[in-house]
Amino acid sequence: MALIVQKYGGSSVGSVERIQAVAARIVKTVQAGNEVVVVVSAMGKTTDGLVSLANQIARQPNRREMDMLLSTGEQVSIALLSMALLEIGQPAISLTGTQVGIVTEAAHTRARILEIQTERIERHLEAGKVVVVAGFQGISSFEDLEITTLGRGGSDTSAVAIAVALKASCCQIYTDVPGILTADPRLVPEAQLMSEITCDEMLELASLGAKVLHPRAVEIAKNYGMPLVVLSSWTDDPGTRVISPTPQPRPLTGLEITHPVDAVEFDTDQAKIALLRVPDRPGVAAQLFTEVGREKLDVDLIIQSIHEGNTNDIAFTVSQQASRQAEAVANAIAPVLRGNNSNLDAAEVNVQQQIAKVSIAGAGMIGRPGVAAQMFNSLAQAGINIQMISTSEVKVSCAIAAEECDRAIQALCETFEIATSPVQLRTAALDTTKIDNRQSPVRGVALDLNQAQLAVLQIPDRPGMAAKIFSLLAKQNISVDMIIQSQRCRFIDGLPTRDIACTVAQGDAEDARQVLTAAAAEFGWGEVVVEKAIAKVSIVGSEMVGAPGVAARMFAALAQQQINIQMIATSEIKISCVVPQEQGVIALQTIHAAFNPHSADV
C-alpha cells in the first residue's frame, strides 16, 4: 500500500461542482489501494478577496492579523472537501495547520516550515480515513499557538513538506493546466507539455507560465528526493515529473530551508573579456556571440550593462585556456560592430586573466530581501572588490580577482553558515540526473512583465558600495532580481566610478528610487534612474552547460525582430535579457520558436 500526498489549488476547488470532482478523484486513488493525504488551497480567488478587505480597512494591515484572516480561506476548503468525501461514503477528516502540527518560523505572512508532527495524521490514516489538510498555514510553536502563513506558493510547500515528513511514495500537485509547459500557453499557443524537468531547471523557471509550482516546494523535493508530479485536475494525463537527484541524508527538523543560501560555489578557471562602448542597437550581442559560438567557445557569465549615450558594454567569461581565442574574436569583431556609424570608435577590448567566480545559491533567496546585500557586504568586509555581478532567481555570482577566491569563500561560508567545504565544479548546481532524448538545450522560456529597471549612476569604485545600495533596499523590504555592474569606469573628480543596475517589482520602483536618492549625498553616488516599461525574457536548460552558441541563438532571434537588448545576466543554466516592455510578448514567442524546446520530449 502506497502513501500519496495530493495537493489541489484554488481553481481545482473553486466551486461545489469542482470540489465534488476532486472528491471523486481522491476516492479513485484510495480504491487503487493507496492511503491519501490531501492538501488544499483556498477556493478560487478567496485569498485575493480577503486581502482586498484588509486593504480597505488598513493602509498597512498588521502581519499577525493578516495571518489570522488569510488562514480562514483554507479552512473553508478542507471542511467542504471532507464533507464531499463523507457524502460519497469515503471516511475523511479535515485538519488545520495547527491541528496537524506544522511548526514554522515566527515570521508572519512569510514563515518557513521547521518541522511537522505527523502522529495525528498517521492515526487517522490507520483508521482508514483520507486526511484533508489546510495548506499555506502553520503555528509558530505549541506554546504560543500563533497562526502563521507561508506566503506565495504556500500550499505547494505544505504538500511537499508533509509528503517528506510522512515518507510518502510521491507528492502529486493538481492544477488547472496539464503540467509544466515550455512557455505560458496564454502567450505562446504552441507551448508544449514537458514530460520531465529537473529540479534545478524548475527552480530557475520560477516565473514560467501560470506559475504552477513554487520554487520553495521544488527545493524541499530536491533536498529530500521526494518524487514530484504536476498534473491536471480535469484529465487523467500523466503530467510532468520533476526529477530530483539522489539526496544526502538530512534530518526532518528544520525541514524547509531556514537559511536563504544552501551552497557556496566557486570556479577559479575563468578569464574576463569586456567590450566597452559597443553600439546600443539590435543585433550587436548576436554578432558578438555568433562569432564566439563559431569558435566553439563555452561562455559562462555574460553581462550587458545599461546604455550610456548610444553605447553600452558587454562582458563575458571563458576558461583561461580559451581566453586568447576569445580575445582574438573580440578584437576581430570590435571594428565590425561600429558598422557605418563614423561617429563611433571601435569598441575597446579589455581582457583580464586570473578571474574567479564565487556564487551563492538557494531557493530560499526568492522573496527574501537582503541576501545579495549580505553577500556584497561579506566580500567588502574581506576587502574584496567585485568586478562583475550576475544573478538569477536562485543564484548570485560575482567575478573577483583569483587570488582573493579563498578569502571570499571563507567569508561567504561564515556569513551564510555553510558548514561543508565547497567543491569547484563548473556545473556544481546542476542535477546529475539526465533526461533522455533531449534535442534542444533549452527546456523552457519565461517572460516577466512586472519588473522595473533601477539604475544607480556614478558609484565610487571601491569595496562595499554594492553592499550599501542593496542593504538600503533590503531595509525597505524591496526584493531585487537581476543585478549587473558596468564594466566601464568613468572618472569623477579624479576617482573611478561605475554604474549598477537591477530589476525590482514595478510597485517597489518608486520607493527604491526615493531611498537611494536620499542616500546619494552620504555615499557619493549620482543620479538614480527608473525605467518601468521593460520586460525580462529568459531561457532555461541544464543542457546549456557545455553547449556553445546557445546565447548567440537567443540574441540572434531577438535581433531578427529588431528587439534591442537593454540588460543581460546569466547563470549556468539560464540567460535573461531585459527588452522594451511593448516587445516582451513577441520576444517570448520568437525565442520559443527559435529553440523549439518541446522537441526535447518528442
PEDA-V102332 format. One line per field, one symbol per residue. ss: DSSP state (h for helix, s for strand, l for the rest). phi: phi as a letter, one per 30 degrees, with the letter a starting at -180 (. if undefined). psi: psi as a letter, one per 30 degrees, with the letter a starting at -180 (. if undefined). Layout:
ss=???
phi=???
psi=???
//
This chain:
ss=lsssssssllhhhllhhhhhhhhhhhhhhhhllssssssslllllhhhhhhhhhhhhlllllhhhhhhhhhhhhhhhhhhhhhhhhhllllsssslhhhhlsssllllllllssssllhhhhhhhhlllsssssllssslllllllsssllllhhhhhhhhhhhhhlllsssssslllllslllllllllllsllssshhhhhhllllllllllhhhhhhhhhhlllssssslllllllsssslllllllllllllllllllsssssssssssssssssllllhhhhhhhhhhhlllllllssslllsllsssssssslhhhhhhhhhhhhhhhhhhhlllllllllsssssssssssssslhhhlllllhhhhhhhhhhhllllllsssssllssssssshhhhhhhhhhhhhhllllllllslllllllllllllllllllsssssllssssssssssllllhhhhhhhhhhhllllssssssllllsssllssssssssssshhhhhhhhhhhhhlhhhhllllssssllssssssslhhhlllllhhhhhhhhhhhllllsssssssllssssssshhhhhhhhhhhhhhhlhhhhhl
phi=.cccccbcddddbdaeddddddedddddddddjcdbcccbdddhcededddddddddbdbeedddddeddddddddddddddeddddcjceabcbdedddjdcbddbdiadcdcabdceddddddddicdcccddibabdadddhddbbcieiddededdddedddhddabcccbcbdldcdadddcbedecdcdbadeddddddecdhdhdbdddddddeddcidebbcbddcbcddibdcdcddddeadddiedeccdccacbabccbbccbcciddcaejdddeddddddddhddccdbbbdddbicbbbbbbcbdddcdddddddddddeddddicdddcddedcbcbdhccccbcblddddicejddedddddddddicdccbbbbbdbabcbcbdedcdedddddddddchcddddcdbdcedddddccdidccdccabbbbcccbccbcchdedbejdddddddddddcicdccdbbbdcdcccchicdbbcbbbcbdedcddddddddddcdddciccdcccbcdbbccbcblddddibejddeddddddddchcddcbbbbbebbbbbcbeedcddddedddeddchddddcd
psi=kkkkkkkkleffhfleeeeeeeeeeeeeeefgglkkkkkkllkbgeeeeeeeeeffekeikkeeeeeeefffefeeeeeeeeeeeeeggjklkkkleeeehjkllijkfhlkkelkjfeeeeeeefgglkkjkjlflalelfeehkkllfakgeeeeeeeeeeeefhlelkkjkaglfaklfljfffjfgklkkelkleeeeefhfgkbghfkkfeeeeeeeeghkkkkklkfflglfakkjkklklkkllfkhelkfkfkgkklljfikkkkkjkhlkilkfeeeeefeeeefghkjkckkkkllljbglakkklklleefeeeeeeeeeefefefebgjffklkkkkkkjlhkkkkkkkkfffkgjkfeeeeeeeeeefggkkkekkklaegkkkkklkefgeeeeeeeeeeeghjekklkjkfheflkfkkklhkekfkelklkjggllkkkjlhkkilkfeeeeefeeeefghjkkckklklfkkkkjhgkkllkkllklkeffeeeeeeeeeffeeefglbkkkkjfilkkkkkkkfffkgikfeeeeeeeeeefghjkkflkklaegkkkkklkefgeeeeeeeeeeefhffffg.
//
